[in-house]
Amino acid sequence: LVADTIAAISTAPGRGAIAVVRLSGPKSVEIVDGLFEGKEKLSASRSHSVRHGRLKDRAGSVIDEVLVTVMRAPDTYTGEDVVEISCHGGEVVSRLVLEATLESGCRLAEAGEFTKRAFLNDRMDLAQAEAVAELVAAKTRRAARQAFLRLEGALSEQIHNVRAEIVEVLSELEARIDFPEDVPDKLEIRFLIERLERCSSSLAGLVSDSASAALLEVGARIPIIGRPNVGKSSLLNAIVGRSRAIVTSKPGTTRDSIEQGIDVEGFPVVLVDTAGLRSATEEIEEEGVRRSREQVKLADLVVFVVDASGDEFGGDVGILRTLGERPCTVVINKIDIADAARARRALSSLVAADGRALLELSAKEGTGVDKLRSHIAARLGSGEFDLRDVASAGKRHLDCLRSSREGIDEARLALEEGGFVELVAFELREAVEALDSVTGQRVGPDILESIFSRFCVGK
Ligand code: GDP
């Protein structure tokens, strides 16, 4: 089976100093050679070397001055021949370069196809391939670090160790099935149980690491912003108070802000309280606006709080304007002491114009807080955001790790209770399979499809 040669622009769209067009497949070098004019043919260049020259289109007119990196199989990202053309940035040049390669016999790469090939050619396992997507999507240093460790194979290695242990236990048991007269004695069983206990607790550690990592690092970032004393902290507490799973909280990236990782109807969310701005002097209010802006830049969804009992809403309107295009839900708070109508009127043009949602509630009494939670979950699930996809690698791993652990615990229980060896072995086989689906040794084409389609083109 000979693969197509694929090509895509691998750098982000928009203006930039340089852009990279990447090719992968058996004809990569030949195709670029046909367009490249330099001192030396690319086909004559050493692997992993960079050549300077000019790139022409099929008709022979020069597109740009370029640097071409030739990397030959198998020691490349995809495991195939890879050529990277660095050209000048901007939308036009890179597009022309891409078009020239397509006219010369490349096919446009599908989303995630480079990484998919890397996986199919055993350059990385599935957990590592998913880490690539997370690394690129990471919004915090910690998120990037975690994804990088996963890319380097940290998770894969731990899973590999647990798997090896289970497989050993399994093979001892299977020997008994084949030679039933060889019944294991009490001491042996005790020993097997201990090994399974170790596996189970290793997995428990991995599960809790992954759970808080997924929530805190890839959860949807939702800063709660608004003027001082509108009830931001109260609202955060009200939302958190109704969440069963509070994973963890930590000091935020800005001084005086708090980040709370919670589960909102199945969606990992990081609520950010831009706290510490209690008094309403003008200076502090300005500082509040500045900090809110920082948070807004990182936000997936902004919850903007307005105090229904306020005298006037000019300041609120001002902040709301600064949000620009950010997805935003406007919350009118304190409806227990004031009618929301005045605030609604003051904000209505801004809210309606940008298709923002507007909800009314009382953080103090809890009225309407559940509605806000469902609203957040509905928005996160609507496809308006791609974070469901980003978080789903974490979720996929969690589901697999949990189900593996369940299998091990069932097996251990069966052993303790003197159950059939066949039953124990069955549970352990299931546990191994669950682990294999994290690393991709046992996933079907549909799962691969759904994982790689979340990548963008060029990855
Ligand atoms: P922040 O500065 O925006 O974080 O506001 P806080 O959460 O600290 O709340 C400021 C004040 O408003 C406090 O005295 C809260 O008790 C009060 N408050 C917050 N939410 C409500 C509400 O829904 N109803 C009423 N009556 N008071 C509220």
Residues whose N, C-alpha, C, O or C-beta is under 5 A from the ligand:
A	BS01	GDP	R227 P228 N229 V230 G231 K232 S233 S234 L235 L277 R278 N333 K334 I335 D336 I337 L361 S362 A363 K364 E365
